[in-house]
Amino acid sequence: MQNFTMERFRLDGKKALVTGGAGMLGYHAANAFAEAGADVAVVDLPQCLERAQKIADELAEKYGVKATAYGVDLCDEAGVDQMCRDVAAKLGTIDIVHSNAGVGGSRTPDYETPLSDYMRVMQGNFVTMFLVDTAAVRIMIRDGHGGSIINTCSMGGSCVMQGPPYETFDNSSYGASKAAALYFTKSLAAQVIRYGIRVNSISPGHITPASGGQLHDDSIDEATIETFSISQPAKRTCDVDELMGGLVYLASDASSYCVGMDLLMDGGHTLW
Ligand SMILES: NC(=O)c1ccc[n+]([C@@H]2O[C@H](COP(=O)([O-])OP(=O)(O)OC[C@H]3O[C@@H](n4cnc5c(N)ncnc54)[C@H](O)[C@@H]3O)[C@@H](O)[C@H]2O)c1
């Protein structure tokens, strides 16, 4: 038996694109990929470009990789296509995509969510992913080397998220957008594995904000976090760093037989 298991987690020379790279999870993911040896494109909204560029500079200095930043609204189809082409031209190609940009849910009174808000969340969480993944797939097929796409879904795509005891609210736009993302992950995985492109997802539970990013979701208040913390097996939220091993695993050859898989990292929340 050869001792090459840890080698298979390395990403040396790979080109990784992280959307929502200026946010909490994306920032940590960009760091994890760079630490594993990948060149990284940090992609976020135009108004976050300054922060994205700062992160790219930090990665280049800290890990000695090539890093670049890009500002684009990922709801803009032509903009996404151009962004993928520009990133591929700058880094050489795209091998890894972490489709991670997202927005918080509506948390409106029961069955009172306005359609405009529903559409905002579906656009922000699902349409962005659909556009980025399909544009990146076209580049990967063009360049003929396969690749790995990891979509950030959520445990909220598989269960109704709790509020404080005995309170309900409508956060279904978020769950519906993440359920769509889970389904899309599996469907796209089946379509593109013949090109050597693997598509998988991660589904985190509530993540604790860490330095380097803010919690996007102001629809989650302290009482909800408290409820979450006492009512699930692990009895705590997820430290963002606890997701990084799973992300590097899915990005790398270590997961070469994982196709359309969802890596649920929720502290056991969905067991009960
Ligand atoms: N925070 C949690 O507890 C949690 C739990 C499960 C899943 N998630 C998911 O993880 C992902 C990252 O969340 P986070 O907590 O790091 O949030 P965050 O707000 O810190 O990061 C999200 C980033 O996405 C960017 N973004 C949003 N819409 C965009 C668009 N149209 N174009 C370009 N960029 C856009 C934002 O500017 C932001 O930087 C999201 O998809 C979220 O749904 C988060």
PDBQT file of the ligand as one rigid body, heavy atoms in Angstrom, charges set to zero:
ROOT
HETATM    1  N1  LIG A 301     -23.780  31.875   8.255  1.00  0.00    +0.000 N 
HETATM    2  C1  LIG A 301     -24.409  30.726   8.429  1.00  0.00    +0.000 C 
HETATM    3  O1  LIG A 301     -24.782  30.360   9.559  1.00  0.00    +0.000 OA
HETATM    4  C2  LIG A 301     -24.672  29.827   7.255  1.00  0.00    +0.000 A 
HETATM    5  C3  LIG A 301     -25.196  28.552   7.478  1.00  0.00    +0.000 A 
HETATM    6  C4  LIG A 301     -25.424  27.717   6.393  1.00  0.00    +0.000 A 
HETATM    7  C5  LIG A 301     -25.138  28.149   5.094  1.00  0.00    +0.000 A 
HETATM    8  N2  LIG A 301     -24.644  29.403   4.929  1.00  0.00    +0.000 N 
HETATM    9  C6  LIG A 301     -24.364  29.827   3.554  1.00  0.00    +0.000 C 
HETATM   10  O2  LIG A 301     -22.988  30.077   3.446  1.00  0.00    +0.000 OA
HETATM   11  C7  LIG A 301     -22.750  31.031   2.399  1.00  0.00    +0.000 C 
HETATM   12  C8  LIG A 301     -21.845  32.133   2.923  1.00  0.00    +0.000 C 
HETATM   13  O3  LIG A 301     -22.500  32.748   4.006  1.00  0.00    +0.000 OA
HETATM   14  P1  LIG A 301     -21.757  33.679   5.047  1.00  0.00    +0.000 P 
HETATM   15  O4  LIG A 301     -22.310  33.326   6.386  1.00  0.00    +0.000 OA
HETATM   16  O5  LIG A 301     -20.298  33.629   4.809  1.00  0.00    +0.000 OA
HETATM   17  O6  LIG A 301     -22.384  35.078   4.641  1.00  0.00    +0.000 OA
HETATM   18  P2  LIG A 301     -21.649  36.458   4.258  1.00  0.00    +0.000 P 
HETATM   19  O7  LIG A 301     -22.712  37.468   4.114  1.00  0.00    +0.000 OA
HETATM   20  O8  LIG A 301     -20.567  36.732   5.220  1.00  0.00    +0.000 OA
HETATM   21  O9  LIG A 301     -21.044  36.145   2.837  1.00  0.00    +0.000 OA
HETATM   22  C9  LIG A 301     -21.844  36.091   1.677  1.00  0.00    +0.000 C 
HETATM   23  C10 LIG A 301     -21.115  36.868   0.597  1.00  0.00    +0.000 C 
HETATM   24  O10 LIG A 301     -21.836  36.701  -0.626  1.00  0.00    +0.000 OA
HETATM   25  C11 LIG A 301     -21.783  37.956  -1.304  1.00  0.00    +0.000 C 
HETATM   26  N3  LIG A 301     -22.900  38.044  -2.231  1.00  0.00    +0.000 N 
HETATM   27  C12 LIG A 301     -24.227  37.993  -1.951  1.00  0.00    +0.000 A 
HETATM   28  N4  LIG A 301     -24.959  38.139  -3.060  1.00  0.00    +0.000 NA
HETATM   29  C13 LIG A 301     -24.070  38.315  -4.080  1.00  0.00    +0.000 A 
HETATM   30  C14 LIG A 301     -24.208  38.544  -5.469  1.00  0.00    +0.000 A 
HETATM   31  N5  LIG A 301     -25.407  38.664  -6.058  1.00  0.00    +0.000 N 
HETATM   32  N6  LIG A 301     -23.083  38.669  -6.204  1.00  0.00    +0.000 NA
HETATM   33  C15 LIG A 301     -21.859  38.580  -5.647  1.00  0.00    +0.000 A 
HETATM   34  N7  LIG A 301     -21.665  38.360  -4.325  1.00  0.00    +0.000 NA
HETATM   35  C16 LIG A 301     -22.761  38.236  -3.559  1.00  0.00    +0.000 A 
HETATM   36  C17 LIG A 301     -21.902  39.005  -0.195  1.00  0.00    +0.000 C 
HETATM   37  O11 LIG A 301     -21.446  40.269  -0.615  1.00  0.00    +0.000 OA
HETATM   38  C18 LIG A 301     -21.058  38.375   0.903  1.00  0.00    +0.000 C 
HETATM   39  O12 LIG A 301     -19.722  38.817   0.883  1.00  0.00    +0.000 OA
HETATM   40  C19 LIG A 301     -24.139  31.522   1.972  1.00  0.00    +0.000 C 
HETATM   41  O13 LIG A 301     -24.521  30.851   0.793  1.00  0.00    +0.000 OA
HETATM   42  C20 LIG A 301     -25.025  31.118   3.128  1.00  0.00    +0.000 C 
HETATM   43  O14 LIG A 301     -26.361  30.930   2.750  1.00  0.00    +0.000 OA
HETATM   44  C21 LIG A 301     -24.392  30.244   5.949  1.00  0.00    +0.000 A 
ENDROOT
TORSDOF 0
